[in-house]
Amino acid sequence: MMTLSEKFGAYAQRRSRKTLVSRIFLFLSIWRERAALADLDPHMLEDIGVSEARAKSESTRPAWDAPSRWMN
């Protein structure tokens, strides 16, 4: 027989896993944000405090190359 904490732990573990569909939407969102960053003019990048080199570097990263906190 499972204890209450074991049941809750199993439930929490299932809930914390991302579904395939939600991961696809997450990757599409990251891809769109990086594409939008690549389209910004130099004066717009200056307004948000990002150098052109940093923007180019960030915008060419693949969608799955994101901080782990974005994936949880």
C-alpha positions in Angstrom: 0.0 0.0 0.0 1.3 3.4 -0.9 1.6 6.2 1.6 0.0 9.6 0.9 3.5 11.1 0.3 4.3 8.4 -2.3 1.0 9.0 -4.1 1.5 12.7 -4.1 5.1 12.3 -5.3 4.0 10.1 -8.2 1.2 12.5 -9.1 3.6 15.5 -9.0 6.1 13.7 -11.1 3.5 13.0 -13.8 2.2 16.6 -13.7 5.7 18.1 -14.0 6.5 16.2 -17.3 5.9 18.3 -20.4 3.7 16.7 -23.0 5.0 16.4 -26.5 2.5 19.0 -27.7 3.5 21.5 -25.0 7.2 21.1 -25.8 6.5 21.7 -29.5 4.7 24.9 -28.7 7.5 25.9 -26.3 10.1 25.4 -29.1 8.0 27.3 -31.6 7.7 30.2 -29.1 11.4 30.3 -28.6 12.1 30.1 -32.3 9.7 33.0 -32.9 11.3 35.1 -30.2 14.7 34.5 -31.6 13.5 35.3 -35.2 12.0 38.5 -33.9 15.3 39.4 -32.2 17.1 38.8 -35.5 14.8 41.3 -37.2 15.4 44.2 -34.8 17.2 47.2 -36.2 20.4 48.3 -34.5 18.7 51.3 -32.8 16.0 49.0 -31.4 18.7 46.6 -30.0 20.3 49.6 -28.4 17.0 50.6 -26.8 16.8 47.2 -25.1 20.5 47.1 -24.2 21.6 44.3 -26.5 24.6 44.5 -28.8 24.2 43.4 -32.5 26.8 40.6 -31.9 24.9 39.3 -28.9 21.6 39.5 -30.8 23.0 37.6 -33.7 24.5 35.0 -31.4 21.2 34.5 -29.6 19.1 34.4 -32.7 21.1 31.7 -34.4 20.8 29.3 -31.4 18.4 26.3 -32.0 15.1 26.3 -30.1 16.1 23.4 -27.9 19.2 25.3 -26.7 17.5 27.2 -24.0 17.9 27.6 -20.2 16.7 24.6 -18.3 14.3 26.8 -16.3 12.4 27.5 -19.6 12.0 23.7 -20.1 10.4 22.9 -16.7 
